[in-house]
Amino acid sequence: MATEARPAATKNPPGRGATTRAAIVAAAEELLQARGYEGMTMREVAQRAGVSLGTAYYFSSKEHLVHGLYERLQRDHARAAEEACVGLTTLDDRIRAVLHTWLDEAAPLHGVLGSYVSLAAAPRSPLSPFSTQSTPAREAALAMWTEVVNGASVRASKKVRAELPRLLWLGHLGIVLFWVSDTSPAQWRTRDLVDKSAPIIDRLVRLTALPGGARVADDIARLVHSVAPWPDRSLTRVSFPADAGRVGG
């Protein structure tokens, strides 16, 4: 397959900077929806965005351009989730609010994000949610889930409370994988999965605070840590909804 010649990248798009990058991502979204990942070229993205090809290569490849689209979704979702969680104090309600707002924000991209998930699932892909290159996006997601847990008025063992944001993030990745393949109208099967799984998670978390729950808590902690190394800075506290409820010790 012939590939287009790649000019020198413009590291900092001239003029409006962030606005230019946003225009490039928006152009890529339109082309992805119209032609799919394989049919989109960086030259077409540049033309549609009204920028030079070198400026379009601020994103070093099509893969990273699609990642930029996902990062925009992540930022939009964080804002929507913050609003949705205000006033909610049960873990069940807060999990559902965050996941349903993600489904709302991602809905227009359902036909596009399959390409991203396929790329991210490849072995050693820099787009993998576990890769070094994805550290900023991963840490932002973990920080958001930390605030979801911190704002919930539910008792849990200390070990589970510490690992719960990571476990919820992993669960969110699973929801994304299910959603990408969901062909039901408006992906209602994914929403049904969210509604049925959130209360189960809430009840299981509460069980770890009961007598005899320590062994379950240890099993959960080992399970989460077996997936990948987790630096402590992944759970840096960020500003999210300032609800009164807090997780009990």
Secondary structure, DSSP 4 states (H G I P E B T S, - for coil): ---PPPPPP-SS-SSSTHHHHHHHHHHHHHHHHHHHHHH--HHHHHHHHTS-HHHHTTSSSHHHHHHHHHHHHHHHHHHHHHHHHTT--SHHHHHHHHHHHHHHHHGGGTTTHHHHHHHHTSTT-TTSTTSSTTHHHHHHHHHHHHHHHHT---B--HHHHHHHHHHHHHHHHHHHHHHHT--SGGGHHHHHHHHHHHHHHHHHHHHTTSTT-HHHHHHHHHHHHTTS---GGGG--------S---B-
